[in-house]
Amino acid sequence: MAQIRVSGLAILAMVVLSNCAADAQLLLCAQVNVLLLPCRASILDSTILPTSTCCSSLQALAILSVGPPDQRKGCCQCCKNYLLSLNILIALNLFNQCNCNPGFPLDPNFDCNS
């Protein structure tokens, strides 16, 4: 009976921890999306130069991408989902115009888990 309780507690702990990880990923993606908002005009229209606020946001994003491994992977995946759904060339150009490195290749084939 005690073994069943321990197993049940272990399963409950795994469920709670996996939900925490999913919540952390959602929070990180929300943070990435907020950081990219000042760049929206430049992302949607390549003739619009990025503002200083946009470049500051991209630099903050670059800092996120060199954090702990889970944060790096999450940031990479969120950026890929957001930027690559638009236009990869515009996204690359935006980082170049701001003299900023995203911390990972902006390539649809890049594996964020590597």
N, C-alpha and C positions, 0 to 999 in steps of 0.2 A: 504494500500500500504506500509506503514511504517513497519507493522508487517511482511509482506512478505520479505522486505529487511533485517530485523533483523534475521528472520529465515534463509534466505539465507546466511547471514554472519556467523551465528552460525554453519551451516552445513559446510561452507568453513573452519572455524576455526577447527572443529572436523577433517576434512580430513587432513589439514595441520599438526595438532598435532599428528594424528595417523601415518602419514608418518614420522614425527620426531622420534616417538617412535620406528618405524621399523628401521629407519636409525641408531638409538642409539644401537639397538640390533645387527644389522649387524656389527657395529663398535666394539662392545664388543666381538662378536664371532671372529672377525678378530684379536683382541688383544689376546684372549685366544689361538687361533691357533698359533700366533707368539710366545707366551710364551712357547708353547709345542714343538716348532720346535727343540730346543736343546736336547729334550728327544726322538726324533724320533727313533734313533738307538736302544735305550733301550726299546722303546715301541714295535718295530718290532721284536726284538731279545732279549728274556729274559736273555740270557747269557751275554749280554753287560751291565756292571754296569753303572748307571747314572753318568754323569760328574758333576763337581761342577757348571757348567753353567746351566745344567739341573735342579739341585736342587735349585739353586737361582731362576730360572724361576718358579718352582713349589711353592716356598715360595711367590713370587710375585703374583702368581695365588691365593694362599690362602688369601692374603691380599685383593684381588678383591672380594673374596667370603664372606667377612665380612663387605662389604660396605653397602650403602643404600639398602632397600628391593628390588627395581627394579634391581639394579646391582647384588645382591645376586642371585635372581631368574634367571637372564640372564646368569650369569657366570655358575651357576649350569646346566642350560639347554645346554649351549654351550659345557661344559665339558662332559656331558652325551653323547651328539651327537658325539663328537670327540672320546673320550676314550672308550666308551662302544661299539662303532662300531668296535673296534679292539679286545681287550681281557681284560675283567674285572680283571682277576687275575694279569695280567702284570701291569695294571694301579694301582691296589692296592699295589702291591709289589714295584712299583716305588716310590709312596708316602712314603711307609714304609722305603725304603732304604735311602730316603732323610730326614727321621725324620720330615715329614711334614704332616699336616692334611689338606685335601682339603676344609674343612669347611662345607661339606655336604656328606652324604653317597654316595659312588660310587656304586650305585645299580640301575639296569635298571628299577626297580619298584618304585623308590623314586620319589615322586611328588615335583618338584622344586617350586611349588606354595604354599607349606605348610610352 
